[in-house]
Amino acid sequence: MAKSFRHLVLILGDQLNLDSSALADFDPKQDAIWMAEVMEESTHVPSSKQRSTLFLSAMRHFAKSLLDKNWPVFYTRLNDANNTGTLAGELEKAIQAHQPQQLVITAPGEWRVLQSLRAVAKQQGLSLEIRDDTHFFSTVREFAEHAKGRKQLRQEFFYRELRQKTGVLMEGKKPVGGQWNFDEENRGSFGKQGPGKLPAPLRFEPDEITLEVMALVKDKLQQNPGALSSFGWPVTRHQALQALDSFIQHRLPSFGLYQDAMWEGEVWLYHSHISSALNLKLLNPREVVEAAEKAYQQGQVPLPAAEGFIRQVLGWREYVRGIYWTQMPEYVERNEMQATAKLPAFYWTGKTDMACMRDAIHQTLEHGYAHHIQRLMVTGLYALLLGVAPKEVHEWYLSVYVDAVEWVELPNTLGMSQFADGGVMASKPYVASGKYIDRMSNHCKGCKFNPALATGDTACPFTTLYWDYLNRHVDVLAKNPRMLMQLKNLNRLSDEARSEIASQANFIKIAS
């Protein structure tokens, strides 16, 4: 007779931490762990080959570490015979085979997955204990309490609360350095001379497990976007810690000044490259923040760099999670600006004459990565100005980036990038002309388009669509005080100029 377990602990692909709340009282004598690779998770959006390989390899490495502890693990592989292809189907099979008394899980990072697992538990007549995700600095309940009664939510205020709560970069009740953020000092470009000699990125040679996964992905997911030849992401806890140490030593000192800068052909620059490890929970945000703060305290890193990086982890990361879980499930359908255009086909190929878009998309498909300004102010900005349906933009970002888990990707895309939530995430649409990209990069130097021109054969599509966006949405944008300066500039354009811009913008939309 099959052994009946007390707890069947469900471990999802982005919950690869031994200090998970689901494992807090794990007893290998009476509990077991369930993990499953299923086709649904790589096809509900076409998960890129880099992203799928990262998740599957990290899952297999984590399962191996559990088995090495002699813990009972029930693990379904993507190519196992009779794999149902869904988490729900595999969980039903496991329940019937092992007859657990209760299911235990750390709160998932995606609404869809949570609802699916809840439905299985209910159907099978089993209790599903959902435990707080202790990986984070704050709980969703704390964010909800912070949000209660506020007319507007702003990341800055939540970030300050968390700084005070944790004591990070604090001197008593005051922030270190006398100010909460150093945004004004963290907007440098590389200038004409370029970034110079950059530290080499720390990449990890695929081991036997990863090579096996890569072969599987090439076989089973050959239609999914992207390439695998450059795969080198951390897939174990040990590798993730190495990646963190490498960033703190070699990149963080210059991160603040150049965090918004771009340069043709330079993928890695001074960014951390640890977001995928954080989102798979191979790293804990506390150790990440502690490492950055310690580097500042020891004089290895300037305060603006340390604070700018810590704000992304302690501030934005916590904030977007709160937005996601307090706004779902309706949030994914938000479309404040009534955008309905299709995502251009070149987002899947990189085949475009726009140098900045070509560079960002090519590296995205090659590595599953682009840094935050490329996402917000290149690929995201173009989709916003073009008027692409925000759900399509969201699904593209969720598909192509290795660090994309819905709780963090959706608010950043739909809210921050596309302003589809009408200001829940951001206080204004992040819109700019091609001149912004020219200022922050060298992309325009080798591009056929001129960022200073809105009309004519060499007009930059970003510039054309920028003025067209302001003109189309002037009534809505006029209600936003932060948009008044841009609208003032719009009002300087003659009716004839606006008509020419609208005509050229329509041509771009048709061509896209």
Secondary structure, DSSP 4 states (H G I P E B T S, - for coil): -PPPPSEEEE--TT---TT-GGGTT--TTTEEEEEE--THHHHTTT--HHHHHHHHHHHHHHHHHHHTTT--EEEE-TT-TT--SSHHHHHHHHHHHH--SEEEEEPPS-HHHHHHHHHHHHHTT--EEEE--TTSSS-HHHHHHHHTT-SS--HHHHHHHHHHHH-TTEETTEEGGGSS--GGGS-----TT---SPPPP------HHHHHHHHHHHHH-TTSSS--TT-----SHHHHHHHHHHHHHHTHHHHHHHTT---TT-S-TT----HHHHHTTSS-HHHHHHHHHHHHHTTSS-HHHHHHHHIIIIIIHHHHHHHHHHHTTGGGG--TT---BPPPGGGGT---S-HHHHHHHHHHHHHS---HHHIIIIIHHHHHHHTB-HHHHHHHHHHH-TT--HHHHHIIIIIIIT-TTSSSS-SS-----HHHHHHH-SGGGG-SSBTT-SSSTTB-HHHHHHHHHHHHTHHHHTT-GGGHHHHHHHTTS-HHHHHHHHHHHHHHHHH-
